[in-house]
Amino acid sequence: MLIDDEKHIRRLLLVLLFSGLIQAIYGVVEVLSGSGFSLVFDLAISESATGSFVYKNHFANFLLLCLSAGVGLMVTDIEISKSQKPQDWRISLITTLLSSKTLIRICLAIMVIALVMSRSRMGNTAFFTALIAVSLFALLLDRKKSKGLAILLISMLLIDLFIVSKWFGLEKVQQRLAETSFSQETRDEVVIDSLVIIEDYPLLGSGGGSFYSVFPGYKNSIINPFYDHAHNDYLEIVIEYGILGFTLLGLLVLFSFIKAMTALKKNASPLSKGTSFACLMAYLGMLIHMSVDFPLQAPANAVYFIIFIVLPLVAKNAIVNRSANN
């Protein structure tokens, strides 16, 4: 109801961006400060950044969503610059340095540092996979082959991944990925044991938020830790809301996914393209992360993801309203 034009959409994306920036700065400073306990919750601080979240993977997923909004804003500005007439390169350089693109780019770099410092294996994998996949998709659709988008992708990979992140623990994330073993992890055992619950509650599920109380009656004795979540949101949604609930939620995300892809294909406004880019990144990143964790169980992440689900429809209505006013 409130986000009803392109100006408000851009402001919303900026709010998401700066929310992630605040979390990133707090998370990084907290770890680098060397203090033993969190300033907010008085919890013990490890070498992994968590921001104001208790769980580092929820922090990483939150940054993934905010980074998607920031990249979408960068794509918007790239499209605006592409539509402008060529100018002297010195004027273009000065204009770029003084424009909002530079500020947004700095925000993205800080959030990438925080994402790497979270030491979240799938959080980092999901973000960079989503960024590369959606960028390549956008480049394939762009008949004019925008150099700006290609430069953005290369800079995100080279500057952030291989240069900036190297000083903030990227090798530790790589080490965690290399050392990941099913023999050491019990999450796969949780998935196997949880499948039996679906057989008992197939259609409507066991009830929202009931996994932590239902699972102990099904788990194998090999699983010693207490699991309050399935570490697989697909599985947990099916268990708690049944096949019917999972199908309805899946169709909602699929509907928004198609709308975002359609908007990216069309020669729409720069903000519409940037918003669609951000939404596709958020969808793909979230869908990857959900396969091994429970990011949707964090209320902040769930609310932000709902925003991205609604944005393609809001952007379409904003374009219609602008055309009607013109």
JODANOR-V769906 format. One record per backbone hydrogen bond with DSSP energy under -1.0 kcal/mol. CO is the residue of the C=O (numbers start at 1). NH is the residue of the N-H. E is the energy in kcal/mol with one decimal. If there is no record, write none. Layout:
co-><CO	CO>
nh-><NH	NH>
e-><E	E>
This chain:
co-><2	5	6	7	8	9	10	11	12	13	14	15	16	17	18	19	20	21	22	23	24	25	26	27	28	29	36	43	50	55	56	57	58	59	60	61	62	63	64	65	66	67	68	69	70	71	72	73	74	75	76	77	78	79	88	89	90	91	92	93	94	100	101	102	103	104	105	106	107	108	109	110	111	112	113	116	117	120	121	122	123	124	125	126	127	128	129	130	131	132	133	134	135	136	137	138	146	147	148	149	150	151	152	153	154	155	155	156	159	160	164	165	165	169	170	171	172	173	174	175	181	186	187	188	189	190	191	194	196	197	202	203	207	210	211	214	215	215	220	232	233	234	235	236	237	238	239	240	241	242	243	244	245	246	247	248	249	250	251	252	253	254	255	256	257	258	259	260	261	262	266	269	270	271	272	273	274	275	276	277	278	279	280	281	282	283	284	285	286	288	289	290	293	294	295	298	299	300	301	302	303	304	305	306	307	310	311	312	313	314	315	316	317	318	319	320	321	322>
nh-><4	9	10	11	12	13	14	15	16	17	18	19	20	21	22	23	24	25	26	27	28	29	30	31	32	33	45	38	53	59	60	61	62	63	64	65	66	67	68	69	70	71	72	73	74	75	76	77	78	79	80	81	82	83	92	93	94	95	96	97	98	104	105	106	107	108	109	110	111	112	113	114	115	116	117	119	49	124	125	126	127	128	129	130	131	132	133	134	135	136	137	138	139	140	141	142	150	151	152	153	154	155	156	157	158	159	160	161	164	165	167	168	170	173	174	175	176	177	178	179	185	190	191	192	193	194	195	197	200	201	243	244	210	214	215	217	218	219	223	236	237	238	239	240	241	242	206	207	245	246	247	248	249	250	251	252	253	254	255	256	257	258	259	260	261	262	263	264	265	266	268	273	274	275	276	277	278	279	280	281	282	283	284	285	286	287	288	289	290	291	292	233	233	297	298	302	303	304	305	306	307	308	309	310	311	314	315	316	317	318	319	320	321	322	323	324	325	326>
e-><-1.5	-1.8	-2.3	-1.8	-2.3	-2.3	-2.2	-2.2	-2.2	-2.3	-2.8	-2.0	-2.0	-2.0	-2.3	-2.0	-2.6	-2.8	-2.3	-2.7	-2.7	-2.7	-2.2	-1.4	-2.7	-1.9	-2.3	-3.0	-2.1	-1.7	-2.4	-2.0	-2.2	-2.1	-1.9	-1.9	-2.1	-3.0	-1.8	-1.6	-2.0	-2.9	-2.1	-1.8	-2.0	-2.5	-2.0	-2.3	-2.2	-2.4	-2.1	-2.5	-2.2	-1.3	-2.4	-2.4	-2.3	-2.6	-2.3	-2.3	-1.7	-2.7	-2.5	-2.1	-2.2	-2.3	-2.0	-2.2	-2.2	-2.2	-2.0	-2.0	-2.5	-2.5	-2.4	-1.7	-2.3	-1.9	-2.1	-3.0	-1.8	-2.2	-2.1	-2.4	-2.6	-2.2	-2.7	-2.4	-2.0	-2.5	-2.1	-2.5	-2.4	-2.1	-1.6	-1.5	-1.3	-2.7	-2.3	-2.3	-2.4	-2.8	-2.3	-1.8	-3.2	-1.4	-1.3	-1.1	-3.5	-2.4	-1.2	-1.4	-1.6	-1.2	-2.2	-2.3	-2.1	-2.2	-2.4	-2.1	-1.9	-1.8	-2.1	-2.1	-2.5	-2.0	-1.2	-1.0	-1.1	-1.8	-2.6	-1.8	-1.7	-2.0	-3.0	-1.3	-2.7	-1.7	-1.3	-2.5	-2.5	-1.9	-2.5	-2.5	-2.8	-1.6	-2.8	-2.0	-1.5	-2.3	-2.2	-2.1	-2.3	-2.6	-2.5	-1.7	-2.0	-2.5	-2.5	-1.9	-2.5	-2.4	-2.0	-2.5	-2.3	-2.6	-2.2	-1.9	-1.7	-1.9	-2.1	-2.1	-2.6	-2.7	-2.3	-2.4	-2.3	-2.5	-2.5	-2.1	-2.4	-2.8	-2.6	-2.7	-2.4	-2.8	-1.9	-2.4	-2.6	-1.1	-1.4	-1.7	-1.5	-1.5	-1.4	-2.4	-2.6	-2.2	-2.4	-2.0	-1.7	-1.7	-1.8	-2.0	-2.0	-2.0	-3.2	-1.6	-2.1	-2.3	-1.8	-2.1	-2.6	-2.1	-2.3	-2.2	-2.2	-2.2>
